[in-house]
Amino acid sequence: MKRRRQFPLNEPQERHIAVALATLERQLVELRERLARDPRNLRLTRYADAPSTDEAAALLPEVREVEARLRKIADDLALPTTTEPVRQSLVVGLEFASIHLYECRAEHGLSGYGKVAPTTDEYLEREIAQLDAAVQSLIHLLQEQPGAARALPEIP
């Protein structure tokens, strides 16, 4: 028998509030991580205007306050905890990136942006195929690791 809630919600209301709070919760985690360490620039991404680790002393108490309020609302409304399949999310993200790589080849989408120079076409055909092969290998390794085949719990 279900426990009677102090603040009743129907399923769509519960789901909507839970998603909103979970989104905020993930943003707070990202903010904490950014405060703990400055982001490392990547080859194709340069991070600008990131909060510095020096700002942590001023921001962390506010982050803790928001987290506490978020937890209180989730507890008061008896919101369920969801499961996020990390490995599966990584595989899906890599597969999606692989599709974008395929579209970087002249005959599979890039030519829609204008004629591709023959030398560039040849280069992209060769290099994108090799890059995608490496991505596919990574996907395969992620799927073959212990625990990868575990059944995910059903979402109620």
C-alpha positions as a Markdown table, in Angstrom:
| # | Residue | x | y | z |
|---|---|---|---|---|
| 1 | Met | 0.0 | 0.0 | 0.0 |
| 2 | Lys | 1.3 | 3.4 | -0.9 |
| 3 | Arg | 2.0 | 5.9 | 1.8 |
| 4 | Arg | -0.3 | 8.9 | 1.7 |
| 5 | Arg | 1.6 | 12.0 | 0.7 |
| 6 | Gln | 1.4 | 15.3 | 2.4 |
| 7 | Phe | 1.6 | 17.1 | -0.9 |
| 8 | Pro | -0.2 | 14.8 | -3.5 |
| 9 | Leu | 0.8 | 15.0 | -7.2 |
| 10 | Asn | -0.4 | 13.1 | -10.1 |
| 11 | Glu | 2.1 | 11.2 | -12.2 |
| 12 | Pro | 2.7 | 13.9 | -14.9 |
| 13 | Gln | 3.1 | 16.6 | -12.2 |
| 14 | Glu | 5.5 | 14.4 | -10.3 |
| 15 | Arg | 7.5 | 13.6 | -13.4 |
| 16 | His | 7.6 | 17.3 | -14.5 |
| 17 | Ile | 8.8 | 18.5 | -11.1 |
| 18 | Ala | 11.3 | 15.6 | -10.8 |
| 19 | Val | 12.8 | 16.4 | -14.2 |
| 20 | Ala | 13.1 | 20.1 | -13.4 |
| 21 | Leu | 14.8 | 19.4 | -10.1 |
| 22 | Ala | 17.1 | 16.8 | -11.5 |
| 23 | Thr | 18.2 | 19.2 | -14.2 |
| 24 | Leu | 19.0 | 21.8 | -11.6 |
| 25 | Glu | 20.8 | 19.2 | -9.5 |
| 26 | Arg | 23.0 | 18.3 | -12.5 |
| 27 | Gln | 23.8 | 21.9 | -13.1 |
| 28 | Leu | 24.8 | 22.4 | -9.5 |
| 29 | Val | 27.1 | 19.4 | -9.7 |
| 30 | Glu | 28.7 | 20.9 | -12.8 |
| 31 | Leu | 29.1 | 24.2 | -11.1 |
| 32 | Arg | 30.8 | 22.5 | -8.1 |
| 33 | Glu | 33.2 | 20.6 | -10.5 |
| 34 | Arg | 34.0 | 23.9 | -12.3 |
| 35 | Leu | 34.7 | 25.6 | -9.0 |
| 36 | Ala | 37.0 | 22.7 | -8.0 |
| 37 | Arg | 39.1 | 23.0 | -11.1 |
| 38 | Asp | 39.4 | 25.3 | -14.0 |
| 39 | Pro | 38.2 | 23.7 | -17.3 |
| 40 | Arg | 41.0 | 22.5 | -19.6 |
| 41 | Asn | 40.8 | 23.9 | -23.1 |
| 42 | Leu | 40.4 | 21.3 | -25.8 |
| 43 | Arg | 41.7 | 21.4 | -29.3 |
| 44 | Leu | 38.3 | 22.6 | -30.8 |
| 45 | Thr | 36.9 | 24.2 | -27.7 |
| 46 | Arg | 38.3 | 27.2 | -25.7 |
| 47 | Tyr | 36.5 | 27.9 | -22.5 |
| 48 | Ala | 36.0 | 31.5 | -21.6 |
| 49 | Asp | 34.5 | 33.3 | -18.6 |
| 50 | Ala | 34.5 | 30.2 | -16.4 |
| 51 | Pro | 34.2 | 30.9 | -12.7 |
| 52 | Ser | 37.6 | 30.7 | -11.1 |
| 53 | Thr | 38.6 | 28.5 | -8.3 |
| 54 | Asp | 39.2 | 31.7 | -6.3 |
| 55 | Glu | 35.4 | 32.4 | -6.5 |
| 56 | Ala | 34.6 | 29.0 | -4.8 |
| 57 | Ala | 34.7 | 30.5 | -1.3 |
| 58 | Ala | 31.9 | 32.9 | -2.2 |
| 59 | Leu | 29.9 | 30.6 | -4.4 |
| 60 | Leu | 30.0 | 27.2 | -2.6 |
| 61 | Pro | 27.9 | 28.3 | 0.4 |
| 62 | Glu | 25.2 | 29.5 | -2.1 |
| 63 | Val | 25.5 | 26.2 | -4.0 |
| 64 | Arg | 25.0 | 24.3 | -0.7 |
| 65 | Glu | 21.9 | 26.4 | 0.1 |
| 66 | Val | 20.3 | 25.7 | -3.3 |
| 67 | Glu | 21.2 | 22.0 | -3.0 |
| 68 | Ala | 19.6 | 21.9 | 0.5 |
| 69 | Arg | 16.4 | 23.5 | -0.7 |
| 70 | Leu | 16.3 | 21.2 | -3.7 |
| 71 | Arg | 16.6 | 18.1 | -1.4 |
| 72 | Lys | 14.0 | 19.5 | 0.9 |
| 73 | Ile | 11.4 | 19.9 | -1.9 |
| 74 | Ala | 12.3 | 16.4 | -3.3 |
| 75 | Asp | 11.9 | 14.9 | 0.1 |
| 76 | Asp | 8.7 | 16.8 | 1.0 |
| 77 | Leu | 7.1 | 15.8 | -2.3 |
| 78 | Ala | 8.5 | 12.2 | -2.0 |
| 79 | Leu | 9.9 | 12.4 | -5.5 |
| 80 | Pro | 11.4 | 9.1 | -6.7 |
| 81 | Thr | 15.0 | 8.8 | -7.6 |
| 82 | Thr | 15.7 | 7.9 | -11.2 |
| 83 | Thr | 18.5 | 5.8 | -12.6 |
| 84 | Glu | 20.7 | 7.2 | -15.3 |
| 85 | Pro | 22.6 | 4.6 | -17.3 |
| 86 | Val | 26.0 | 6.1 | -17.6 |
| 87 | Arg | 27.6 | 3.5 | -19.9 |
| 88 | Gln | 24.6 | 3.5 | -22.2 |
| 89 | Ser | 24.6 | 7.3 | -22.3 |
| 90 | Leu | 28.2 | 7.3 | -23.3 |
| 91 | Val | 27.7 | 4.7 | -26.0 |
| 92 | Val | 24.7 | 6.6 | -27.4 |
| 93 | Gly | 26.7 | 9.9 | -27.4 |
| 94 | Leu | 29.6 | 8.3 | -29.2 |
| 95 | Glu | 27.2 | 6.7 | -31.7 |
| 96 | Phe | 25.6 | 10.1 | -32.3 |
| 97 | Ala | 29.0 | 11.7 | -32.8 |
| 98 | Ser | 29.9 | 8.9 | -35.3 |
| 99 | Ile | 26.8 | 9.8 | -37.4 |
| 100 | His | 28.1 | 13.4 | -37.5 |
| 101 | Leu | 31.5 | 12.1 | -38.7 |
| 102 | Tyr | 29.8 | 10.2 | -41.5 |
| 103 | Glu | 28.1 | 13.5 | -42.5 |
| 104 | Cys | 31.6 | 15.1 | -42.8 |
| 105 | Arg | 32.4 | 13.1 | -45.9 |
| 106 | Ala | 31.7 | 14.7 | -49.3 |
| 107 | Glu | 29.3 | 12.2 | -50.7 |
| 108 | His | 27.4 | 11.8 | -47.5 |
| 109 | Gly | 26.4 | 15.4 | -46.6 |
| 110 | Leu | 29.4 | 17.8 | -46.7 |
| 111 | Ser | 28.9 | 18.5 | -50.4 |
| 112 | Gly | 25.5 | 20.0 | -49.4 |
| 113 | Tyr | 27.6 | 23.0 | -48.2 |
| 114 | Gly | 29.3 | 23.5 | -51.5 |
| 115 | Lys | 31.7 | 21.6 | -53.8 |
| 116 | Val | 34.4 | 19.8 | -51.9 |
| 117 | Ala | 37.9 | 20.1 | -53.4 |
| 118 | Pro | 39.2 | 16.7 | -54.6 |
| 119 | Thr | 42.2 | 16.7 | -52.3 |
| 120 | Thr | 40.0 | 17.5 | -49.3 |
| 121 | Asp | 37.5 | 14.9 | -50.3 |
| 122 | Glu | 40.2 | 12.2 | -50.5 |
| 123 | Tyr | 41.7 | 13.3 | -47.2 |
| 124 | Leu | 38.3 | 13.3 | -45.4 |
| 125 | Glu | 37.3 | 9.9 | -46.9 |
| 126 | Arg | 40.5 | 8.4 | -45.5 |
| 127 | Glu | 40.9 | 10.2 | -42.2 |
| 128 | Ile | 37.2 | 10.3 | -41.2 |
| 129 | Ala | 37.0 | 6.6 | -41.9 |
| 130 | Gln | 40.0 | 5.9 | -39.6 |
| 131 | Leu | 38.6 | 8.2 | -36.9 |
| 132 | Asp | 35.2 | 6.5 | -37.1 |
| 133 | Ala | 36.9 | 3.1 | -36.9 |
| 134 | Ala | 38.6 | 4.2 | -33.7 |
| 135 | Val | 35.3 | 5.5 | -32.3 |
| 136 | Gln | 33.6 | 2.2 | -33.2 |
| 137 | Ser | 36.4 | 0.3 | -31.4 |
| 138 | Leu | 35.8 | 2.5 | -28.3 |
| 139 | Ile | 32.1 | 1.9 | -28.4 |
| 140 | His | 32.7 | -1.8 | -28.7 |
| 141 | Leu | 35.0 | -1.7 | -25.6 |
| 142 | Leu | 32.5 | 0.2 | -23.6 |
| 143 | Gln | 29.8 | -2.4 | -24.5 |
| 144 | Glu | 32.0 | -5.4 | -23.7 |
| 145 | Gln | 33.3 | -4.3 | -20.3 |
| 146 | Pro | 32.0 | -6.1 | -17.2 |
| 147 | Gly | 28.7 | -4.7 | -16.2 |
| 148 | Ala | 27.9 | -3.4 | -19.7 |
| 149 | Ala | 25.3 | -6.1 | -20.3 |
| 150 | Arg | 23.5 | -5.7 | -17.0 |
| 151 | Ala | 19.8 | -5.2 | -17.5 |
| 152 | Leu | 18.6 | -1.7 | -16.7 |
| 153 | Pro | 15.9 | -1.4 | -14.1 |
| 154 | Glu | 12.5 | -0.6 | -15.5 |
| 155 | Ile | 11.4 | 3.0 | -15.1 |
| 156 | Pro | 8.1 | 3.1 | -13.3 |
